[in-house]
Amino acid sequence: MTHPLNLADATDLSRTPIDVAAVLDHLVREADAAAATSIGFPGAVDLDHTEVMTRLGGRLWNNIGDPADTGGVAHTRALERAVITWVADLLAMPADDRWGYVSSGGTEGNLSALHALHRRDPTARIYYSTAAHYSVPKVVRLLGARGVSVQAQPDGEMDYTHLAAQLRRRRRWPATVVATAGTTMTEAVDDTGRIRAVLDEHHAGGHLHVDAALSGIPLALDGRLRLDDASGISSIAVSGHKFFGVPTPCGIVLIRDHLRIHGSRVAYTATADTTITGSRCGLAAALLWHAIATHGREGHRWRATAARRLAAYTTDRLSAAGWPAWRHPHAFTVVLPTPPEQVRRKWLLATDGDTSHLICMPGITRGQVDAFVADVAAATAPPPIPRPRPATPTPTSVPAR
């Protein structure tokens, strides 16, 4: 008889021996069992990274120092540079004023960019909306900077009137504004053109950083997000494990070269210390390169289009089932009132009070959507109308045969 694994006992490293295979099998079984109902968080599941994991996953790939450095062994900096070039070109970032690297994720990207901008203007107030990612106020605290919260509109987009009011109150100090391209709950996109106009109107000058963890690549593929000189955008951070579906947390940060920090060279590594972390995951850079090399712009554009079509289908199906749902036209995210508890126990959704969302990332199927909608409809259906009971036979009545 097979007994279920007690994970607490199996992972107690003071015990010997430990059944390593059983622990790993348990983790895989749990992940596999949850995959069909994990629809609330943004990780694409349609790309196959097996080739890279098989060929490179068995050793250390350490991209220590600046991506431009070439010294050392067992690194993937050449692939990292190719990824940075591809993303910067996609965003129309000027070739003579760009720099970036593959980070550990969107949070490090925000930290790296805001650190560079804060070094340029140490007295600048950093403005961000109440719908911004939780990493933004955390980064502000880490930098010891002054943060200013700006109200968000009901759909998640920044309230530009409130931004203007906050700038007027602090007109003595420079401004750095963090715009969001894909807020966590509604995938709203702040209008960088309007933000830049507000900054110019109030003679605030300053910098504009875009936290584009989820929506940055899809919007850039559509030509709706650009970092050309006309944009007035100083830096951007995107995630690698969301739209690209890389099986390890990672990201890409791009900063205008004239704004970045030029770190000193470290003698014993023979590299320039320009990144937030010294050692960086070379495997992540290889995985990102593989995702780009095997699909290209058109392949990724098709993936984004298919995901948006599924999001529109999901919105229609939920509304038809009597459960109101909505989405921004560009978004993979479908916003809905929080379903009953029995639905949330089965389906992994992102929930904030009375609002929940699911995200139709590439790889999510119509079958999953239909199953979710059926569960929502079943959990909220009115109770069946009681049928009248047949009359109890009396001594004078003859039951039907």
C-alpha positions as CSV (number, residue, x, y, z in Angstrom):
1,M,0.0,0.0,0.0
2,T,1.3,3.4,-1.0
3,H,1.1,6.0,1.8
4,P,0.8,9.8,1.0
5,L,4.0,11.7,1.4
6,N,4.3,13.8,4.5
7,L,6.1,16.7,3.0
8,A,7.0,18.3,6.4
9,D,8.8,15.1,7.4
10,A,10.3,14.5,3.9
11,T,11.9,18.0,3.8
12,D,13.4,17.9,7.3
13,L,17.0,18.0,6.4
14,S,18.1,16.8,9.8
15,R,16.6,13.4,9.0
16,T,18.5,10.8,7.0
17,P,17.9,9.3,4.6
18,I,15.5,11.5,2.7
19,D,13.6,10.1,-0.2
20,V,14.6,12.9,-2.7
21,A,12.7,11.3,-5.6
22,A,9.5,11.2,-3.6
23,V,9.7,14.8,-2.6
24,L,10.4,15.9,-6.2
25,D,7.6,13.7,-7.5
26,H,5.2,15.2,-5.0
27,L,6.0,18.7,-6.1
28,V,5.5,17.9,-9.7
29,R,2.2,16.1,-9.0
30,E,0.9,19.1,-7.1
31,A,1.9,21.5,-9.8
32,D,0.4,19.3,-12.5
33,A,-2.9,18.9,-10.6
34,A,-3.2,22.7,-10.1
35,A,-2.3,23.6,-13.7
36,A,-5.7,23.2,-15.2
37,T,-7.3,25.7,-12.8
38,S,-4.5,28.2,-12.4
39,I,-5.9,31.1,-14.4
40,G,-5.4,34.1,-12.1
41,F,-1.7,35.0,-12.5
42,P,0.2,36.0,-15.6
43,G,2.5,33.2,-16.7
44,A,2.3,32.0,-20.3
45,V,2.2,28.2,-20.6
46,D,2.3,27.7,-24.4
47,L,6.1,27.8,-25.0
48,D,8.3,24.8,-24.7
49,H,11.6,25.5,-23.0
50,T,12.7,21.9,-22.7
51,E,15.6,22.2,-25.2
52,V,17.3,24.9,-23.2
53,M,16.7,23.3,-19.9
54,T,18.0,20.0,-21.1
55,R,21.1,21.4,-22.8
56,L,22.0,24.1,-20.3
57,G,20.2,23.3,-17.1
58,G,22.8,21.1,-15.6
59,R,25.5,23.7,-14.9
60,L,26.1,27.2,-13.6
61,W,25.7,30.1,-16.1
62,N,26.8,33.2,-14.3
63,N,26.4,36.5,-16.2
64,I,28.4,38.4,-13.6
65,G,29.0,42.2,-14.2
66,D,27.9,44.3,-17.2
67,P,26.4,42.5,-20.3
68,A,29.0,44.2,-22.5
69,D,31.8,42.4,-20.7
70,T,33.2,39.3,-22.4
71,G,35.6,37.8,-19.8
72,G,35.1,34.7,-17.8
73,V,33.7,31.3,-18.7
74,A,30.3,29.6,-18.6
75,H,28.2,32.8,-19.2
76,T,25.5,33.7,-21.7
77,R,26.2,37.4,-22.1
78,A,26.2,37.2,-25.9
79,L,22.6,35.9,-25.7
80,E,21.8,38.5,-23.1
81,R,23.0,41.3,-25.4
82,A,20.9,39.9,-28.2
83,V,17.8,39.9,-26.0
84,I,18.4,43.5,-24.9
85,T,18.9,44.6,-28.5
86,W,15.7,42.8,-29.7
87,V,13.5,44.3,-27.0
88,A,15.1,47.8,-27.4
89,D,14.5,47.7,-31.1
90,L,10.9,46.5,-30.6
91,L,10.4,49.6,-28.4
92,A,12.1,51.9,-30.9
93,M,14.7,52.9,-28.3
94,P,17.5,55.0,-29.9
95,A,20.5,52.8,-30.7
96,D,22.9,55.4,-29.4
97,D,21.1,56.0,-26.0
98,R,20.2,52.6,-24.6
99,W,21.5,50.2,-22.0
100,G,20.0,47.3,-20.2
101,Y,20.4,43.8,-18.8
102,V,18.4,40.7,-17.9
103,S,17.3,41.1,-14.3
104,S,15.7,38.7,-11.7
105,G,12.3,40.2,-12.4
106,G,10.1,43.3,-12.6
107,T,10.9,44.4,-9.1
108,E,14.7,44.4,-9.7
109,G,14.0,46.2,-13.0
110,N,12.1,48.9,-11.1
111,L,14.8,49.2,-8.5
112,S,17.6,49.4,-11.1
113,A,15.8,52.1,-13.1
114,L,14.6,54.2,-10.2
115,H,18.1,53.9,-8.5
116,A,19.6,55.4,-11.6
117,L,17.1,58.2,-11.8
118,H,17.3,58.9,-8.1
119,R,21.1,59.3,-8.4
120,R,20.5,61.9,-11.1
121,D,17.9,63.8,-9.1
122,P,18.3,62.9,-5.4
123,T,15.6,65.4,-4.3
124,A,13.0,64.3,-6.8
125,R,9.7,63.2,-5.5
126,I,8.7,59.8,-7.0
127,Y,5.0,59.8,-8.1
128,Y,3.1,56.5,-8.6
129,S,-0.6,55.6,-8.7
130,T,-2.5,53.6,-6.1
131,A,-2.8,50.9,-8.7
132,A,0.9,50.6,-9.2
133,H,2.7,47.3,-8.4
134,Y,3.5,46.9,-4.7
135,S,7.2,46.9,-5.6
136,V,7.2,50.6,-6.5
137,P,6.6,52.0,-3.0
138,K,9.0,49.3,-1.6
139,V,11.7,50.6,-4.0
140,V,11.0,54.2,-3.0
141,R,11.6,53.2,0.7
142,L,14.8,51.2,-0.2
143,L,16.2,54.3,-2.0
144,G,15.3,56.6,0.9
145,A,13.4,58.7,-1.5
146,R,10.2,60.7,-1.1
147,G,7.2,58.9,-2.6
148,V,3.9,60.5,-3.6
149,S,0.8,58.4,-4.1
150,V,-1.6,59.5,-7.0
151,Q,-5.1,58.3,-7.1
152,A,-6.2,55.8,-9.7
153,Q,-9.4,55.9,-11.7
154,P,-12.0,53.1,-11.1
155,D,-10.6,51.1,-14.1
156,G,-7.1,51.3,-12.7
157,E,-5.6,54.0,-14.9
158,M,-3.8,56.9,-13.2
159,D,-5.9,60.0,-12.4
160,Y,-4.0,62.7,-14.3
161,T,-5.9,65.5,-12.6
162,H,-4.8,64.3,-9.2
163,L,-1.2,63.9,-10.6
164,A,-1.3,67.6,-11.6
165,A,-2.6,68.6,-8.2
166,Q,0.2,66.7,-6.4
167,L,2.8,68.2,-8.7
168,R,1.5,71.7,-7.9
169,R,1.8,71.1,-4.2
170,R,5.4,70.1,-4.6
171,R,6.5,72.4,-7.4
172,R,9.8,73.1,-5.5
173,W,11.2,69.7,-6.2
174,P,12.0,67.7,-9.4
175,A,9.6,64.9,-10.3
176,T,10.0,61.3,-11.4
177,V,6.8,59.6,-12.4
178,V,6.2,55.8,-12.5
179,A,3.6,54.9,-15.1
180,T,2.2,51.4,-15.2
181,A,1.6,49.4,-18.4
182,G,-0.6,46.6,-17.1
183,T,-1.8,47.2,-13.5
184,T,-2.0,44.1,-11.3
185,M,-5.8,43.9,-11.1
186,T,-7.2,45.3,-14.3
187,E,-4.2,45.5,-16.7
188,A,-4.8,49.3,-17.1
189,V,-2.2,51.3,-19.0
190,D,-1.2,54.8,-17.9
191,D,-1.0,57.2,-20.7
192,T,2.6,58.3,-20.9
193,G,1.8,61.1,-23.3
194,R,-0.7,62.7,-20.9
195,I,1.8,62.2,-18.0
196,R,4.5,63.9,-20.0
197,A,2.1,66.8,-20.9
198,V,1.3,67.2,-17.2
199,L,5.0,67.3,-16.3
200,D,5.6,69.9,-19.0
201,E,2.6,72.0,-18.1
202,H,3.9,72.3,-14.5
203,H,7.5,72.8,-15.6
204,A,8.4,69.8,-13.5
205,G,10.8,68.3,-16.1
206,G,12.0,65.2,-14.5
207,H,11.9,61.5,-15.5
208,L,9.3,59.0,-16.6
209,H,9.7,55.3,-15.8
210,V,7.4,52.6,-17.1
211,D,6.7,49.5,-15.1
212,A,5.5,47.3,-18.0
213,A,5.9,43.8,-16.4
214,L,3.0,42.2,-18.2
215,S,1.8,44.4,-21.0
216,G,5.1,45.9,-22.2
217,I,5.9,43.3,-24.8
218,P,2.4,42.9,-26.2
219,L,1.9,46.7,-26.4
220,A,5.3,47.1,-28.1
221,L,4.4,44.4,-30.6
222,D,1.3,46.5,-31.5
223,G,3.4,49.7,-31.8
224,R,1.4,51.2,-28.9
225,L,4.4,51.5,-26.5
226,R,7.6,53.2,-27.8
227,L,10.7,54.5,-26.1
228,D,11.8,56.8,-28.9
229,D,12.9,60.4,-28.2
230,A,9.4,61.7,-28.6
231,S,8.1,59.5,-25.8
232,G,10.0,61.3,-23.1
233,I,10.4,57.9,-21.3
234,S,13.6,57.4,-19.4
235,S,13.4,53.7,-18.6
236,I,11.3,50.6,-18.6
237,A,11.1,47.3,-16.8
238,V,9.3,44.2,-18.2
239,S,9.0,40.6,-17.0
240,G,10.4,37.5,-18.7
241,H,8.3,34.9,-17.0
242,K,5.0,36.4,-17.9
243,F,4.4,36.9,-21.6
244,F,7.5,34.9,-22.6
245,G,6.6,32.2,-20.1
246,V,10.2,31.6,-19.0
247,P,10.2,28.9,-16.3
248,T,12.2,31.0,-13.9
249,P,11.5,34.5,-12.6
250,C,13.4,37.1,-14.7
251,G,13.0,40.4,-16.4
252,I,14.5,43.0,-18.7
253,V,15.3,46.5,-17.7
254,L,16.2,49.2,-20.2
255,I,17.6,52.7,-19.3
256,R,18.7,55.5,-21.4
257,D,22.5,55.3,-21.5
258,H,23.1,58.9,-20.6
259,L,21.1,58.5,-17.4
260,R,22.5,55.2,-16.1
261,I,25.1,54.6,-13.4
262,H,28.6,53.7,-14.8
263,G,29.9,51.4,-12.1
264,S,33.6,50.9,-11.3
265,R,35.5,47.9,-12.5
266,V,36.0,45.0,-10.0
267,A,39.5,43.7,-10.3
268,Y,39.0,40.1,-9.3
269,T,36.0,39.6,-11.7
270,A,37.4,41.8,-14.4
271,T,33.9,43.2,-14.9
272,A,32.1,46.5,-14.5
273,D,29.7,46.6,-11.5
274,T,26.7,48.2,-13.3
275,T,23.8,45.9,-12.3
276,I,21.9,45.6,-9.0
277,T,23.0,42.1,-8.4
278,G,26.6,41.1,-9.1
279,S,26.0,37.5,-10.3
280,R,23.0,37.2,-12.6
281,C,21.2,34.1,-14.0
282,G,22.7,33.3,-17.4
283,L,20.1,30.5,-17.8
284,A,17.3,33.1,-17.7
285,A,19.0,35.1,-20.5
286,A,19.3,31.9,-22.6
287,L,15.7,31.0,-22.0
288,L,14.6,34.5,-23.1
289,W,16.8,34.3,-26.2
290,H,15.3,31.0,-27.1
291,A,11.7,32.3,-26.7
292,I,12.5,35.2,-29.1
293,A,14.7,33.2,-31.6
294,T,12.1,30.5,-32.0
295,H,9.0,32.8,-32.5
296,G,10.2,36.2,-33.7
297,R,8.0,39.3,-33.8
298,E,5.3,37.7,-35.9
299,G,5.0,34.6,-33.8
300,H,4.7,36.7,-30.6
301,R,2.3,39.1,-32.2
302,W,0.1,36.1,-33.1
303,R,0.3,34.8,-29.5
304,A,-0.8,38.2,-28.1
305,T,-3.7,38.4,-30.6
306,A,-4.9,34.9,-29.7
307,A,-4.8,35.7,-26.0
308,R,-6.9,38.9,-26.5
309,R,-9.4,36.9,-28.5
310,L,-9.7,34.4,-25.7
311,A,-10.1,37.3,-23.2
312,A,-13.0,38.7,-25.3
313,Y,-14.6,35.3,-25.5
314,T,-14.3,34.9,-21.7
315,T,-15.9,38.2,-21.1
316,D,-18.8,37.4,-23.3
317,R,-19.3,33.9,-21.8
318,L,-19.3,35.2,-18.2
319,S,-21.8,38.0,-19.1
320,A,-24.0,35.5,-20.9
321,A,-24.0,33.4,-17.7
322,G,-25.2,36.4,-15.7
323,W,-21.9,37.2,-14.1
324,P,-20.8,40.7,-15.2
325,A,-17.3,40.9,-16.5
326,W,-15.2,43.5,-18.4
327,R,-11.7,44.0,-19.8
328,H,-9.7,46.8,-21.4
329,P,-9.5,46.3,-25.2
330,H,-5.8,45.6,-25.2
331,A,-5.9,43.3,-22.1
332,F,-5.5,39.6,-21.5
333,T,-7.1,40.3,-18.0
334,V,-10.8,39.7,-17.4
335,V,-12.2,41.5,-14.3
336,L,-15.3,40.2,-12.5
337,P,-17.0,40.3,-9.2
338,T,-15.4,37.8,-6.8
339,P,-17.1,34.4,-7.3
340,P,-18.4,32.3,-4.4
341,E,-16.0,30.5,-2.1
342,Q,-16.6,27.1,-3.7
343,V,-15.4,28.4,-7.0
344,R,-12.3,30.1,-5.5
345,R,-11.4,26.8,-3.7
346,K,-11.1,25.1,-7.1
347,W,-9.8,27.9,-9.3
348,L,-6.7,30.0,-8.6
349,L,-7.9,33.6,-9.1
350,A,-6.3,36.9,-8.1
351,T,-8.8,38.5,-5.6
352,D,-8.9,41.9,-3.9
353,G,-12.0,42.2,-1.9
354,D,-15.1,42.2,-4.1
355,T,-13.0,42.1,-7.3
356,S,-11.3,39.2,-8.9
357,H,-9.6,38.5,-12.2
358,L,-8.5,35.8,-14.5
359,I,-5.8,36.3,-17.1
360,C,-6.1,34.6,-20.5
361,M,-2.3,34.2,-21.0
362,P,-1.1,32.3,-24.1
363,G,-1.7,28.6,-23.4
364,I,-4.9,29.0,-21.5
365,T,-7.7,27.3,-23.5
366,R,-11.3,27.7,-24.3
367,G,-11.9,24.4,-22.5
368,Q,-10.6,25.9,-19.3
369,V,-12.6,29.0,-19.7
370,D,-15.8,27.0,-20.4
371,A,-15.2,24.9,-17.3
372,F,-14.7,28.0,-15.2
373,V,-17.8,29.7,-16.5
374,A,-19.8,26.5,-15.9
375,D,-18.6,26.4,-12.3
376,V,-19.5,30.0,-11.7
377,A,-22.9,29.5,-13.2
378,A,-23.6,26.4,-11.1
379,A,-22.5,28.2,-7.9
380,T,-24.8,31.1,-8.5
381,A,-27.8,29.4,-10.1
382,P,-31.1,29.9,-8.3
383,P,-32.3,26.9,-6.3
384,P,-34.5,24.5,-8.3
385,I,-38.3,25.1,-8.1
386,P,-39.7,22.4,-5.8
387,R,-41.9,20.0,-7.6
388,P,-45.2,19.2,-6.0
389,R,-45.3,15.8,-4.3
390,P,-47.7,13.3,-5.7
391,A,-50.9,13.1,-3.6
392,T,-50.9,10.4,-0.9
393,P,-53.2,7.7,-2.0
394,T,-56.4,7.5,0.1
395,P,-58.4,4.4,0.8
396,T,-60.9,5.3,-1.9
397,S,-58.2,6.1,-4.5
398,V,-56.5,3.5,-6.7
399,P,-52.8,4.1,-7.2
400,A,-51.8,4.1,-10.8
401,R,-49.8,1.1,-11.9
